[in-house]
Amino acid sequence: MIRMSDYDSGDEPPDGGSSEPDDVFTYNGGRVDPGESANIRYGISETYLGDPVRIPVTVVNGAYPGPTVFLSAAAHGDELNGIEVVREVAHDWDHSQLHGTLVCLPVMNVPGFLAQERYLPIYDRDLNRSFPGREGSTSARRMAHRIFTNFIEPCDLGIDFHTSTRGRTNMLHVRANMSDPTVDRLAKSFSSNVVIAGRGPAGTLRREATDAGVPTITVEMGEAHRFQRTLIDRALTGVASALAEFGCHPDSSVHWPGWRTIIDDDDEKTWLRADAGGIVDMKRGRGALVEEGEVICTITNPFKEEDEVVTVEAPFTGLIVGVLENPVVYPGNPLCHLVGLSPDTRTALQRERRPESSQSEL
């Protein structure tokens, strides 16, 4: 059964805040019982005109007990790939045998999404540096607090979807605090080839949720302002694999990606940055394997003067995880994100790929 509801967070809870059994999902203003689904427009703030700012939330409470998992996207309003992942899980998948509860938040930064901007268009705040939030604080922290307390803290696990910022693109990879055993398990079960280990910056959803006892990973995939179907499909495979690992879909299988590298040392990753301003000719793309000393790109001035060409080479053999797409740079601008691979991983990667694959949709 699907129910629709609107709720302004300033309203009083209709049930008076009474305690509920563990298999009932409750938020401030409503509840979703086992075997039910609810599409909710939940008020987290108000506009300059005093109208409510509501985020869409779909809660699917399975008929069978199991973990509560949140899937979130668009903490940055122009990051669209994750929106489609969360929508398809919520509305296109068969959840008749779901064990547990899915809390699906496809668009957390509604003001940014409406403006197609990365940050909240309210003093340019970053919602993904504002968690867990706080009442009585800035507008961003108030929004983050209402999202966090109602739809993140009640969960057992979380997957937060992102893309690269404007002008860059990422291959699909996971970022996770691998020192937490459950985060480690979740990250590996997502079926990504690359996992970049680390706690994450303060205020990010994955760090603050994990610190609050809700082990959470970030999935980076593609670029802003578009749907990229190949990446969306790969992320859906990852979600299905993770849900199988934690028993939400007990009849499904965990997916092995073929090879995996976990980057947990700063010496194994680097951002290559421009040492000169100019126009970039990128020779290798997202997901490409490059050898030490190989030319990744060149930077030239408008006259293409040969004595002014700056050549950027790979400092070590590795995989291009993120890469510039906007071909103009100032000195210091990032060009690509390179991560190292062990010899065994390089062999597995080379065996998997066809000879003609200079670029990848990873």
C-alpha positions as CSV (number, residue, x, y, z in Angstrom):
1,M,0.0,0.0,0.0
2,I,1.3,3.4,-1.0
3,R,0.4,6.5,1.0
4,M,1.1,10.1,0.1
5,S,1.7,12.7,2.8
6,D,2.8,16.3,3.2
7,Y,4.4,17.4,6.4
8,D,5.7,20.8,7.6
9,S,8.3,20.2,10.3
10,G,6.8,22.9,12.4
11,D,3.6,20.9,12.9
12,E,2.9,18.8,15.9
13,P,3.3,15.0,15.4
14,P,-0.2,13.5,15.0
15,D,0.6,10.5,17.4
16,G,1.9,12.7,20.2
17,G,5.4,11.1,19.8
18,S,4.5,7.8,21.4
19,S,7.0,4.9,21.1
20,E,6.5,2.3,18.4
21,P,7.7,-1.2,17.8
22,D,11.1,-1.6,16.1
23,D,9.5,-2.7,12.7
24,V,7.5,0.6,12.4
25,F,9.4,3.4,10.8
26,T,8.6,6.7,12.5
27,Y,9.5,10.3,11.8
28,N,8.3,13.6,13.3
29,G,4.9,13.7,11.7
30,G,4.1,10.2,10.7
31,R,4.8,6.5,10.5
32,V,5.1,3.7,8.0
33,D,4.1,0.3,9.1
34,P,5.5,-3.0,7.8
35,G,4.2,-3.9,4.3
36,E,3.5,-0.2,3.6
37,S,5.2,2.4,1.4
38,A,4.8,6.2,1.8
39,N,5.7,9.1,-0.5
40,I,6.4,12.0,1.8
41,R,7.0,15.7,1.1
42,Y,8.8,16.7,4.3
43,G,9.2,20.3,5.3
44,I,12.7,21.3,6.2
45,S,12.7,25.1,5.8
46,E,10.8,28.0,4.4
47,T,11.3,30.4,1.4
48,Y,11.6,34.1,1.6
49,L,7.8,34.2,1.0
50,G,7.2,31.9,4.0
51,D,6.3,28.9,1.8
52,P,7.5,25.5,2.9
53,V,10.6,23.9,1.4
54,R,9.9,20.2,1.2
55,I,12.1,17.4,0.3
56,P,10.7,14.2,-1.3
57,V,11.1,11.0,0.7
58,T,9.9,7.5,-0.1
59,V,9.9,5.0,2.8
60,V,9.4,1.4,1.8
61,N,8.9,-0.8,4.9
62,G,9.2,-4.4,4.0
63,A,6.8,-7.1,5.2
64,Y,9.7,-8.9,6.8
65,P,12.1,-7.7,9.5
66,G,15.6,-6.5,8.6
67,P,17.9,-3.5,8.6
68,T,16.8,0.0,7.8
69,V,18.9,1.5,4.9
70,F,18.9,5.0,3.6
71,L,19.8,6.0,0.0
72,S,20.4,9.7,-0.5
73,A,21.3,11.9,-3.4
74,A,21.6,15.5,-4.4
75,A,23.1,16.9,-1.2
76,H,24.6,19.1,-4.0
77,G,21.8,20.3,-6.1
78,D,23.4,19.8,-9.5
79,E,24.5,16.2,-8.9
80,L,21.8,14.3,-10.8
81,N,23.1,10.7,-11.4
82,G,22.3,9.6,-7.9
83,I,18.8,11.0,-8.1
84,E,17.9,8.4,-10.8
85,V,19.5,5.6,-8.8
86,V,17.4,6.4,-5.7
87,R,14.2,6.9,-7.7
88,E,14.6,3.6,-9.5
89,V,15.2,1.7,-6.3
90,A,12.2,3.3,-4.7
91,H,9.7,3.1,-7.5
92,D,10.8,0.5,-10.1
93,W,12.1,-2.4,-8.0
94,D,9.9,-5.2,-6.7
95,H,10.0,-4.9,-2.9
96,S,7.4,-7.6,-2.1
97,Q,10.1,-9.7,-0.5
98,L,12.0,-6.9,1.1
99,H,13.5,-7.6,4.6
100,G,13.8,-4.4,6.4
101,T,13.1,-0.8,5.4
102,L,14.4,1.5,2.6
103,V,14.5,5.3,3.3
104,C,14.9,6.9,-0.1
105,L,15.9,10.6,-0.3
106,P,16.5,11.4,-4.0
107,V,16.8,15.2,-3.6
108,M,18.1,16.5,-0.3
109,N,19.1,20.0,-1.4
110,V,15.9,21.1,-2.9
111,P,16.8,24.8,-3.2
112,G,20.0,24.0,-5.0
113,F,18.2,21.5,-7.2
114,L,15.6,24.0,-8.3
115,A,18.4,26.5,-9.1
116,Q,20.6,23.8,-10.6
117,E,23.4,24.9,-8.3
118,R,25.8,22.9,-6.2
119,Y,25.3,24.7,-3.0
120,L,22.2,26.1,-1.2
121,P,21.4,29.4,-2.9
122,I,21.1,30.8,0.6
123,Y,24.5,32.5,1.5
124,D,26.1,29.8,-0.8
125,R,26.2,27.2,2.0
126,D,27.3,23.6,1.4
127,L,24.6,21.2,2.8
128,N,27.2,18.4,2.7
129,R,29.4,20.2,5.2
130,S,26.4,21.0,7.5
131,F,25.5,17.6,9.0
132,P,24.4,16.5,11.6
133,G,23.0,20.0,11.7
134,R,21.6,21.9,14.6
135,E,18.4,23.7,15.4
136,G,18.8,27.4,16.1
137,S,21.9,27.6,13.8
138,T,22.4,28.6,10.2
139,S,19.8,27.8,7.5
140,A,21.9,25.0,6.2
141,R,22.4,23.4,9.6
142,R,18.7,23.6,10.4
143,M,17.9,21.8,7.1
144,A,20.6,19.2,7.8
145,H,19.3,18.7,11.3
146,R,15.7,18.0,10.2
147,I,16.9,15.6,7.5
148,F,19.4,13.9,9.8
149,T,17.2,13.4,12.9
150,N,14.1,12.2,10.9
151,F,15.6,10.1,8.1
152,I,19.3,9.3,8.8
153,E,19.6,8.5,12.6
154,P,16.8,5.9,12.6
155,C,18.7,3.9,10.0
156,D,21.2,1.1,10.3
157,L,23.2,1.7,7.1
158,G,23.5,4.4,4.4
159,I,24.6,5.0,0.9
160,D,25.0,8.6,-0.2
161,F,25.4,9.3,-4.0
162,H,27.5,12.1,-5.4
163,T,29.1,13.2,-8.7
164,S,32.1,15.3,-9.4
165,T,31.7,19.1,-9.4
166,R,31.1,21.1,-12.5
167,G,33.8,20.7,-15.2
168,R,35.1,17.4,-13.9
169,T,34.0,13.8,-14.0
170,N,34.6,10.7,-11.8
171,M,34.7,7.0,-12.5
172,L,32.3,5.2,-10.2
173,H,34.1,4.6,-6.9
174,V,33.4,4.4,-3.2
175,R,34.7,6.5,-0.4
176,A,34.5,5.0,3.1
177,N,36.0,4.9,6.5
178,M,37.4,1.4,6.2
179,S,38.5,1.4,9.9
180,D,34.8,0.8,10.8
181,P,34.1,-2.9,10.3
182,T,30.5,-2.4,9.1
183,V,31.5,0.4,6.7
184,D,34.3,-1.8,5.4
185,R,31.7,-4.6,4.7
186,L,29.3,-2.2,3.1
187,A,31.9,-0.6,0.9
188,K,33.2,-4.0,-0.4
189,S,29.7,-5.3,-0.9
190,F,28.8,-2.3,-3.2
191,S,30.8,-3.9,-6.0
192,S,33.0,-1.0,-6.9
193,N,36.4,-1.5,-8.4
194,V,38.0,1.3,-6.4
195,V,37.5,2.2,-2.8
196,I,39.2,5.3,-1.4
197,A,39.6,5.0,2.4
198,G,39.2,7.8,4.8
199,R,37.0,9.3,7.4
200,G,35.8,12.2,5.2
201,P,35.6,15.9,6.0
202,A,33.7,17.1,9.0
203,G,30.1,17.9,8.2
204,T,29.8,15.4,5.4
205,L,26.8,13.0,5.6
206,R,28.9,9.8,5.5
207,R,31.3,10.9,8.3
208,E,28.6,12.3,10.6
209,A,26.2,9.4,10.0
210,T,29.0,6.9,10.7
211,D,30.1,8.7,13.8
212,A,26.4,8.7,15.0
213,G,26.3,4.9,14.6
214,V,24.9,4.6,11.1
215,P,27.7,3.2,8.9
216,T,27.6,5.1,5.6
217,I,29.5,5.1,2.4
218,T,29.7,7.7,-0.4
219,V,29.4,6.7,-4.0
220,E,31.0,9.0,-6.6
221,M,29.9,8.7,-10.2
222,G,30.2,10.8,-13.2
223,E,29.6,14.5,-13.6
224,A,27.1,17.2,-12.7
225,H,24.0,18.3,-14.6
226,R,23.2,15.1,-16.4
227,F,22.0,11.5,-16.2
228,Q,24.7,9.0,-17.4
229,R,22.9,5.7,-17.9
230,T,25.9,3.4,-17.9
231,L,27.0,4.7,-14.5
232,I,23.4,4.7,-13.1
233,D,23.1,1.0,-14.1
234,R,26.4,0.2,-12.4
235,A,25.3,1.9,-9.3
236,L,22.0,0.0,-9.3
237,T,24.0,-3.2,-9.4
238,G,26.0,-1.9,-6.4
239,V,22.9,-1.2,-4.4
240,A,21.4,-4.6,-5.2
241,S,24.7,-6.2,-4.1
242,A,24.8,-4.3,-0.9
243,L,21.2,-5.1,0.0
244,A,21.9,-8.7,-0.7
245,E,25.0,-8.6,1.6
246,F,22.9,-7.3,4.5
247,G,19.9,-9.6,4.1
248,C,17.4,-7.1,2.7
249,H,17.0,-9.2,-0.4
250,P,18.1,-12.6,1.0
251,D,17.5,-14.5,-2.3
252,S,19.8,-12.2,-4.3
253,S,23.6,-12.5,-4.7
254,V,26.5,-10.2,-3.8
255,H,28.2,-9.1,-7.0
256,W,32.0,-9.3,-7.4
257,P,33.3,-6.5,-9.6
258,G,36.2,-8.6,-11.1
259,W,38.9,-6.7,-9.4
260,R,39.2,-4.2,-6.5
261,T,41.8,-1.8,-5.1
262,I,41.5,-0.1,-1.7
263,I,43.4,3.1,-1.5
264,D,44.3,3.8,2.1
265,D,47.6,5.7,1.8
266,D,48.2,9.3,0.6
267,D,51.2,8.0,-1.3
268,E,48.8,5.9,-3.4
269,K,46.7,8.9,-4.7
270,T,47.3,12.4,-5.9
271,W,45.6,15.2,-7.7
272,L,47.7,16.4,-10.6
273,R,47.4,20.2,-10.9
274,A,48.2,22.7,-13.6
275,D,51.5,24.5,-13.3
276,A,50.5,27.0,-16.1
277,G,47.3,28.6,-17.2
278,G,45.9,27.8,-20.7
279,I,43.9,25.4,-22.8
280,V,44.1,21.7,-21.9
281,D,44.3,18.8,-24.4
282,M,43.4,15.8,-22.3
283,K,45.0,12.6,-23.8
284,R,43.5,10.0,-21.4
285,G,40.0,9.9,-19.9
286,R,38.1,8.7,-16.8
287,G,38.9,5.1,-15.9
288,A,42.1,5.0,-18.0
289,L,45.2,3.0,-16.8
290,V,48.3,5.1,-17.4
291,E,52.0,4.1,-17.1
292,E,54.6,6.1,-15.1
293,G,55.9,8.9,-17.4
294,E,53.0,8.6,-19.8
295,V,51.6,12.0,-21.1
296,I,48.1,12.6,-19.6
297,C,47.6,16.0,-21.0
298,T,49.2,19.1,-22.5
299,I,48.5,22.8,-21.7
300,T,49.0,25.4,-24.4
301,N,48.4,29.1,-24.9
302,P,46.0,30.5,-27.6
303,F,48.8,30.6,-30.1
304,K,49.9,26.9,-29.6
305,E,53.5,28.1,-29.4
306,E,55.7,25.0,-29.2
307,D,58.1,26.5,-26.7
308,E,55.2,27.3,-24.4
309,V,53.6,23.8,-24.3
310,V,53.4,22.3,-20.8
311,T,53.3,18.5,-20.7
312,V,51.8,16.7,-17.7
313,E,53.0,13.2,-17.1
314,A,51.9,10.4,-14.8
315,P,54.1,10.4,-11.7
316,F,53.4,6.7,-11.2
317,T,51.5,3.9,-12.9
318,G,47.8,4.2,-11.9
319,L,44.2,4.6,-12.7
320,I,42.6,8.0,-13.5
321,V,39.6,8.2,-11.1
322,G,38.6,11.8,-11.8
323,V,39.5,14.0,-14.7
324,L,39.0,17.6,-16.0
325,E,36.3,18.1,-18.6
326,N,36.3,21.9,-18.9
327,P,39.4,22.4,-21.0
328,V,40.6,25.7,-19.5
329,V,42.7,26.1,-16.4
330,Y,44.5,28.6,-14.1
331,P,47.7,27.5,-12.4
332,G,46.8,25.3,-9.5
333,N,43.5,24.0,-11.0
334,P,43.1,20.2,-10.8
335,L,43.6,18.2,-13.9
336,C,43.1,14.6,-12.8
337,H,42.9,12.4,-9.7
338,L,45.3,9.4,-10.0
339,V,45.4,6.4,-7.8
340,G,48.0,3.7,-7.7
341,L,47.4,0.0,-8.4
342,S,49.3,-3.0,-7.2
343,P,50.9,-5.3,-9.9
344,D,48.3,-7.9,-9.3
345,T,45.5,-5.4,-9.7
346,R,47.0,-4.0,-12.8
347,T,47.2,-7.5,-14.3
348,A,43.5,-8.2,-13.5
349,L,42.5,-4.8,-14.9
350,Q,44.4,-5.4,-18.1
351,R,43.0,-8.9,-18.5
352,E,39.5,-7.6,-18.1
353,R,39.8,-4.8,-20.7
354,R,39.9,-5.1,-24.5
355,P,43.0,-3.7,-26.2
356,E,41.1,-0.9,-27.8
357,S,39.8,0.4,-24.5
358,S,41.7,3.7,-23.9
359,Q,38.8,5.1,-21.9
360,S,36.2,3.5,-19.7
361,E,32.7,4.0,-18.4
362,L,33.8,2.9,-14.9
